Structure formats: structure tokens, C-alpha cells
């Protein structure tokens, strides 16, 4: 007979039991961390749904389809009843496919021509401009430029997965200092407080809009903006320390 310790280890390593534990905490204990872990667990499924739709909607930006799929996944997380015995993957797949079709129907021809990353950058700029508090306009502009530069580096640290098999190896013409700074930035992201790190990873890794992140973390959009602002301030301070120690 196996010991209780071994049985306990089986419980921890059994993926079905582990997911059931996540659903219990997310649904019945209202645990936002478990909800986020469930979302991240099914992110690959969302991308597989997107890949299938892209075969017959090849003109649409992949990021747009991913955004719709993430909306459907969030809806599925909120509406799924784990007690009914239906696999969440099958339930979520239908929700995500429906969200993609509905999203495509809502988009005008003009909106379809605007790139997903460009819209994210515009949203990021509006958000950062709206939270700037420096009294001196020159200082405020300098801070904004710093924040946008950090955003560009975050998109190049490996947090974001390459699109369409793009080569992400360092450019031989890229400065050594720039590459070192990006590596330091990636390490500092891992040290961020949990909610700040979640906002940074979801926005810069998955390309999620801030309103979607707010829905995922069950926070107000204003609170997500505060977390994003705090994360960039923290990263900026640590990068200055990094440069000073070189």
C-alpha cells in the first residue's frame, strides 16, 4: 500500500485534480490568482482556435483574432459550471469561436486595416498621458518618452512570442548596451509584485488590451492603469540603478 505522502503527491501532480482545485478556488472562493492561472492554462487553446480561423480569414490581423478569442475565454471562465461534468476546453472552444465570428462582424473595413499592435500602442499612450502627474511639461514629456521606451524594450525582451516564426535573435547592429538593458529589464519583470507583474505580462506578452486585463484580474480599468503606472515606475528606477552600477 502506498503511503499517504505518495497519495498526496499524486494529488498534486494529477492535472485533472490540479485543475479541479483551481476551479474550486476560482469559483467558490473567488480567488483571482486561480482565475488567472486558469486563463493562462487555456491560452494555448485560444491560439489554436485563432489559427484555425486564420485559415479562412487570412486578411485579418492575427492580433485582432487573438483579442476576440481572449474575450471569449474570459466569458467562458465567468459562465462555466464545473459541476456539470462538461470539459472546459470544449465549452471554451465554442465560446471563443463565437467571439471571433461576432468580433469580425462588428469590425468595419476601416477598423480591419488598423494593426492590433498599433491600437495597443495608442491605448498605452493614452493611458500613460492620462496618468502623468509631473507639474513641469518638459519633465512630463521626458517621463512619457521613458515609459514608451520601456514598453518597446519589453516587447523585445522575449516576453512576447514571435509572430509568424519571426527571427528574434539579436541584431548584430544592435548596441551592446541596449541588449544588456533589455536582458536586465526581463529579469526585473520577474521581480515585480504579483499584480504589477501580471499586468505587464498580459499586456506585453499576450497583447491584451487593458480593459481585458481588468476583466481577467477582476479589477477596475483605473486600478489596472495604476498597476501599469507603478510597474513602469519601478522598472525605470531599477534600470537607472542598473546603469549606475555598470
Secondary structure, 3 states (H helix, E strand, C coil): CCCHHHHHHHHHHCHHHHHHHHHHHHHHCCCHHHHHHHHHHCHHHHHHHHHHHHCCCCCCCHHHHHHHHHHHHHHHHHHCCHHHCCCHHHHHHHHHHHHHHHHHHHCCHHHHCCCHHHHHHHHHHHHHHHCCCCCCHHHHHHHHHHHHHHHHHHCCCCCCCCCCCCCCCCCCCCCHHHHHHHHHHHHHHCCCCHHHHHHHHHHHCCCCCHHHHHHHHCCCHHHHHHHHHHHHHHHHHHHHHHHHHC
